[in-house]
Amino acid sequence: MTSEEFKSYRETLPGQPGIYKYISEQEEIIYIGKAKDLKKRVSSYFTNNMHSNRIKRMIFFIHKIEFVIVDTEQDAFLLENSLIKKYQPRYNVMLKDDKTYPFICIKKEPFPRVFFTRRVIKDGSEYLGPYTSQYNAKIVLDLMKEIFPLRTCNLNLTKQNIEAGKFKVCLEYHLKNCLGPCQSFQTTEDYDEEIVQIRNVLKSNFGSVKFYLKKKMAEYAADMQFEKAEEFRQKIEILTGYENKSTIVNPKLTDIDVYGYTENETAAFMNYLKIVNGTVVKTRAMEVKRVLDETREELLLRAIIEHSMEETEPAHEIIVPFEIDFPFEQITLTVPQAGDKKRLLDLAVKNALYMRQERVKQNMTSEEKKPAFRIMKTLKEDLKLKDLPVHIECFDNSNIQGTNPVSACVVFKNAKPSKKDYRHFNIKTVEGPDDFASMHEVITRRYKRMMEEEQPLPQLIIVDGGKGQLSSAVDALKQLGIYGQIPIVGIAKRLEEIYFPEDTLPLYINKKSESLKLIQRMRDEAHRFGITHHRLRRSNSSLNSELVQIKGIGEKTFELLMNKYRSVKKLKEISLEELTEVVGKSKAKIVQEQLSLRANQNPT
């Protein structure tokens, strides 16, 4: 829908609270929103040109707009939430927790059963929860069964059926796990009184339960039924042990919900804590995906509203890490700065951070979990690179007193040496020991050839040296027209300073950082590779100077002998027979005689 097409709707939109629905040409509801002022909110989509691409794409698919007026902003929140759950529009934020949480159900029936379930059925039964895991729910159930024997069968225990004698006690009765209501061994009044105490346990109202158990213990003791009294004393100990395992915060803190919050580029992560009578009785981790560049306030509010509607008993106070525009006046919203409430918030935030970290690990590929990926990611962050430096090249110059200048290029891929891609360069255009000019020549030759052969360029170039060598390399990249396409840095040996082009101050990376260790390793490898080649060139030059003066030995023979023997010393040790196999009898005789003659003339 364009701004012109929207004008026909603008006049009909009221300046009142309500919800609006964006509908596509295929009659699909693609977005549902709420607003204090429908006209202002809906108009903002069509008068603001600074939207993200995702919002622009949604606006493009809007074919018509429908709205519903309500009395208050609170009603708008509730209606929006129920419609989002029903239609699940593609552009709406949806609360995700990757599982259906378990509840403990008190069944609506004679002699109610109490059991674990993941299905909430609207049959009048009471559902307490949700619990964070089946394990946590089972612990609570086991506790209740240990203190209050309840039936587990699914018999229809109506008064008529019991009086008709349709049932007989089962093994659970003989094991003392059930008191036999099916044969009137337990009255409805006694059973219902225990159900009341079970509700208190589930709501962490341990004081009321202890009072009930102590009262029963005293009654049996007064009636001289000491075995029964001992049973209730043991039940009090069991309940006390369970209570002590709970996280006690402050007995004065009652009926509070706490929401910790953190986020990354794609989602928000929240951790929920429920506090009853000073005890953390319930936790839950939640994730909300970003859809249309929602603010943190919008994401947190969405999570609170959706989660509160799932709770059977919403809290009277909600603790959050920052202010949000909360429309429910009957609930107190608190942003604590210190004290017990702040410690609760810190605990929730800590758990939210852990969830974010775990989700990142879950979403990582097997490749990303490898140490090499971690090192490259650290290097990317330290050097503020746009791309992950999978392919890195490092250059180093080598010469001794200006002779045989060479340069080495070592290549690392995935933070490991790729030796088949190593290259060495014999300096051709520079006379004398000029590191800056040599670096300019090598960088030019390396990347000019890669461009001509259409090879992929690296994600990072490292030059061994300070600002001078770096400037020469940058000039070469500028002449090739690729400066800015490849990040380039220089490393100075003295203090391991990292220099960036056009930046006067160096970067000092932590000496223990994996990224600095990778840079140092590449620098040392380039130096080793360059020195090895430089020594080989000098050796070859020495061999060449000896052989070039021998008459009868041509260029091909020079090359053959240099490639095979590398040094004059080794060549002198070769027998005539072996030398004959390489260059022939006549040339072998000439080489050996001349080398022997020169050795006698210049004894060492």
ChimeraX attribute file (.defattr): number of C-alpha atoms within 10 A of each C-alpha:
attribute: neighborCount
match mode: 1-to-1
recipient: residues
	/A:1	16
	/A:2	13
	/A:3	13
	/A:4	9
	/A:5	12
	/A:6	19
	/A:7	12
	/A:8	10
	/A:9	15
	/A:10	14
	/A:11	9
	/A:12	10
	/A:13	21
	/A:14	15
	/A:15	14
	/A:16	18
	/A:17	22
	/A:18	26
	/A:19	26
	/A:20	23
	/A:21	22
	/A:22	23
	/A:23	19
	/A:24	19
	/A:25	10
	/A:26	9
	/A:27	11
	/A:28	16
	/A:29	21
	/A:30	19
	/A:31	22
	/A:32	25
	/A:33	21
	/A:34	25
	/A:35	21
	/A:36	18
	/A:37	17
	/A:38	22
	/A:39	20
	/A:40	15
	/A:41	16
	/A:42	23
	/A:43	16
	/A:44	11
	/A:45	17
	/A:46	18
	/A:47	11
	/A:48	9
	/A:49	9
	/A:50	9
	/A:51	15
	/A:52	10
	/A:53	11
	/A:54	13
	/A:55	15
	/A:56	16
	/A:57	11
	/A:58	18
	/A:59	20
	/A:60	12
	/A:61	17
	/A:62	22
	/A:63	17
	/A:64	16
	/A:65	18
	/A:66	13
	/A:67	18
	/A:68	17
	/A:69	20
	/A:70	16
	/A:71	10
	/A:72	15
	/A:73	21
	/A:74	18
	/A:75	18
	/A:76	22
	/A:77	25
	/A:78	15
	/A:79	18
	/A:80	21
	/A:81	20
	/A:82	13
	/A:83	15
	/A:84	18
	/A:85	12
	/A:86	9
	/A:87	13
	/A:88	17
	/A:89	19
	/A:90	15
	/A:91	17
	/A:92	16
	/A:93	22
	/A:94	21
	/A:95	18
	/A:96	14
	/A:97	14
	/A:98	9
	/A:99	9
	/A:100	14
	/A:101	17
	/A:102	23
	/A:103	22
	/A:104	23
	/A:105	21
	/A:106	20
	/A:107	16
	/A:108	13
	/A:109	12
	/A:110	15
	/A:111	24
	/A:112	20
	/A:113	16
	/A:114	21
	/A:115	15
	/A:116	17
	/A:117	17
	/A:118	15
	/A:119	12
	/A:120	13
	/A:121	11
	/A:122	8
	/A:123	8
	/A:124	10
	/A:125	14
	/A:126	18
	/A:127	22
	/A:128	18
	/A:129	21
	/A:130	21
	/A:131	21
	/A:132	17
	/A:133	15
	/A:134	16
	/A:135	11
	/A:136	12
	/A:137	21
	/A:138	16
	/A:139	11
	/A:140	18
	/A:141	18
	/A:142	11
	/A:143	16
	/A:144	23
	/A:145	16
	/A:146	15
	/A:147	20
	/A:148	18
	/A:149	17
	/A:150	24
	/A:151	21
	/A:152	14
	/A:153	12
	/A:154	8
	/A:155	13
	/A:156	15
	/A:157	20
	/A:158	13
	/A:159	12
	/A:160	10
	/A:161	14
	/A:162	16
	/A:163	13
	/A:164	10
	/A:165	11
	/A:166	13
	/A:167	16
	/A:168	11
	/A:169	15
	/A:170	12
	/A:171	9
	/A:172	16
	/A:173	17
	/A:174	11
	/A:175	9
	/A:176	12
	/A:177	17
	/A:178	22
	/A:179	21
	/A:180	21
	/A:181	22
	/A:182	26
	/A:183	18
	/A:184	15
	/A:185	12
	/A:186	14
	/A:187	14
	/A:188	14
	/A:189	10
	/A:190	11
	/A:191	19
	/A:192	14
	/A:193	11
	/A:194	18
	/A:195	20
	/A:196	12
	/A:197	21
	/A:198	24
	/A:199	16
	/A:200	15
	/A:201	21
	/A:202	17
	/A:203	18
	/A:204	20
	/A:205	17
	/A:206	19
	/A:207	12
	/A:208	14
	/A:209	20
	/A:210	20
	/A:211	12
	/A:212	16
	/A:213	21
	/A:214	17
	/A:215	14
	/A:216	16
	/A:217	24
	/A:218	17
	/A:219	15
	/A:220	18
	/A:221	15
	/A:222	11
	/A:223	11
	/A:224	11
	/A:225	13
	/A:226	15
	/A:227	12
	/A:228	16
	/A:229	22
	/A:230	14
	/A:231	14
	/A:232	22
	/A:233	17
	/A:234	14
	/A:235	21
	/A:236	20
	/A:237	12
	/A:238	15
	/A:239	19
	/A:240	14
	/A:241	11
	/A:242	14
	/A:243	16
	/A:244	10
	/A:245	9
	/A:246	13
	/A:247	12
	/A:248	16
	/A:249	17
	/A:250	14
	/A:251	11
	/A:252	10
	/A:253	16
	/A:254	16
	/A:255	18
	/A:256	21
	/A:257	25
	/A:258	29
	/A:259	28
	/A:260	25
	/A:261	27
	/A:262	21
	/A:263	18
	/A:264	11
	/A:265	8
	/A:266	10
	/A:267	18
	/A:268	22
	/A:269	29
	/A:270	29
	/A:271	24
	/A:272	26
	/A:273	24
	/A:274	20
	/A:275	26
	/A:276	23
	/A:277	20
	/A:278	19
	/A:279	25
	/A:280	19
	/A:281	18
	/A:282	17
	/A:283	20
	/A:284	20
	/A:285	20
	/A:286	19
	/A:287	24
	/A:288	20
	/A:289	20
	/A:290	20
	/A:291	15
	/A:292	16
	/A:293	16
	/A:294	13
	/A:295	11
	/A:296	17
	/A:297	13
	/A:298	13
	/A:299	25
	/A:300	23
	/A:301	18
	/A:302	18
	/A:303	22
	/A:304	19
	/A:305	15
	/A:306	17
	/A:307	15
	/A:308	14
	/A:309	13
	/A:310	11
	/A:311	13
	/A:312	12
	/A:313	12
	/A:314	16
	/A:315	18
	/A:316	13
	/A:317	17
	/A:318	19
	/A:319	22
	/A:320	25
	/A:321	20
	/A:322	14
	/A:323	11
	/A:324	15
	/A:325	9
	/A:326	16
	/A:327	14
	/A:328	14
	/A:329	8
	/A:330	8
	/A:331	13
	/A:332	13
	/A:333	19
	/A:334	16
	/A:335	15
	/A:336	16
	/A:337	11
	/A:338	9
	/A:339	8
	/A:340	13
	/A:341	20
	/A:342	18
	/A:343	14
	/A:344	21
	/A:345	26
	/A:346	17
	/A:347	17
	/A:348	25
	/A:349	23
	/A:350	16
	/A:351	23
	/A:352	26
	/A:353	18
	/A:354	16
	/A:355	19
	/A:356	20
	/A:357	12
	/A:358	12
	/A:359	13
	/A:360	11
	/A:361	13
	/A:362	11
	/A:363	10
	/A:364	12
	/A:365	9
	/A:366	10
	/A:367	10
	/A:368	14
	/A:369	13
	/A:370	12
	/A:371	12
	/A:372	17
	/A:373	18
	/A:374	16
	/A:375	20
	/A:376	23
	/A:377	19
	/A:378	18
	/A:379	23
	/A:380	19
	/A:381	14
	/A:382	16
	/A:383	17
	/A:384	10
	/A:385	15
	/A:386	10
	/A:387	13
	/A:388	16
	/A:389	24
	/A:390	18
	/A:391	19
	/A:392	24
	/A:393	24
	/A:394	25
	/A:395	28
	/A:396	29
	/A:397	28
	/A:398	26
	/A:399	19
	/A:400	14
	/A:401	8
	/A:402	11
	/A:403	14
	/A:404	21
	/A:405	26
	/A:406	23
	/A:407	27
	/A:408	25
	/A:409	26
	/A:410	27
	/A:411	23
	/A:412	20
	/A:413	17
	/A:414	17
	/A:415	22
	/A:416	15
	/A:417	17
	/A:418	14
	/A:419	11
	/A:420	8
	/A:421	12
	/A:422	16
	/A:423	16
	/A:424	20
	/A:425	19
	/A:426	16
	/A:427	19
	/A:428	12
	/A:429	8
	/A:430	14
	/A:431	13
	/A:432	13
	/A:433	17
	/A:434	13
	/A:435	20
	/A:436	18
	/A:437	18
	/A:438	28
	/A:439	28
	/A:440	20
	/A:441	20
	/A:442	25
	/A:443	22
	/A:444	19
	/A:445	14
	/A:446	14
	/A:447	20
	/A:448	18
	/A:449	11
	/A:450	12
	/A:451	13
	/A:452	8
	/A:453	9
	/A:454	10
	/A:455	10
	/A:456	10
	/A:457	16
	/A:458	19
	/A:459	19
	/A:460	21
	/A:461	20
	/A:462	24
	/A:463	28
	/A:464	24
	/A:465	25
	/A:466	20
	/A:467	23
	/A:468	14
	/A:469	24
	/A:470	25
	/A:471	19
	/A:472	20
	/A:473	29
	/A:474	24
	/A:475	15
	/A:476	23
	/A:477	21
	/A:478	13
	/A:479	11
	/A:480	15
	/A:481	11
	/A:482	15
	/A:483	15
	/A:484	10
	/A:485	12
	/A:486	13
	/A:487	21
	/A:488	24
	/A:489	23
	/A:490	27
	/A:491	25
	/A:492	16
	/A:493	13
	/A:494	8
	/A:495	8
	/A:496	19
	/A:497	18
	/A:498	22
	/A:499	23
	/A:500	20
	/A:501	15
	/A:502	10
	/A:503	9
	/A:504	9
	/A:505	10
	/A:506	17
	/A:507	15
	/A:508	13
	/A:509	17
	/A:510	11
	/A:511	10
	/A:512	8
	/A:513	13
	/A:514	18
	/A:515	23
	/A:516	22
	/A:517	16
	/A:518	17
	/A:519	22
	/A:520	16
	/A:521	14
	/A:522	27
	/A:523	24
	/A:524	16
	/A:525	20
	/A:526	28
	/A:527	21
	/A:528	16
	/A:529	20
	/A:530	26
	/A:531	20
	/A:532	13
	/A:533	20
	/A:534	25
	/A:535	15
	/A:536	15
	/A:537	18
	/A:538	16
	/A:539	16
	/A:540	19
	/A:541	16
	/A:542	15
	/A:543	20
	/A:544	18
	/A:545	12
	/A:546	14
	/A:547	21
	/A:548	13
	/A:549	10
	/A:550	14
	/A:551	11
	/A:552	11
	/A:553	16
	/A:554	12
	/A:555	9
	/A:556	10
	/A:557	15
	/A:558	14
	/A:559	13
	/A:560	13
	/A:561	20
	/A:562	20
	/A:563	11
	/A:564	11
	/A:565	15
	/A:566	20
	/A:567	20
	/A:568	19
	/A:569	11
	/A:570	10
	/A:571	18
	/A:572	16
	/A:573	9
	/A:574	13
	/A:575	11
	/A:576	16
	/A:577	12
	/A:578	12
	/A:579	19
	/A:580	15
	/A:581	10
	/A:582	14
	/A:583	17
	/A:584	13
	/A:585	14
	/A:586	10
	/A:587	18
	/A:588	19
	/A:589	15
	/A:590	15
	/A:591	21
	/A:592	17
	/A:593	14
	/A:594	16
	/A:595	18
	/A:596	13
	/A:597	11
	/A:598	11
	/A:599	12
	/A:600	10
	/A:601	9
	/A:602	8
	/A:603	6
	/A:604	5
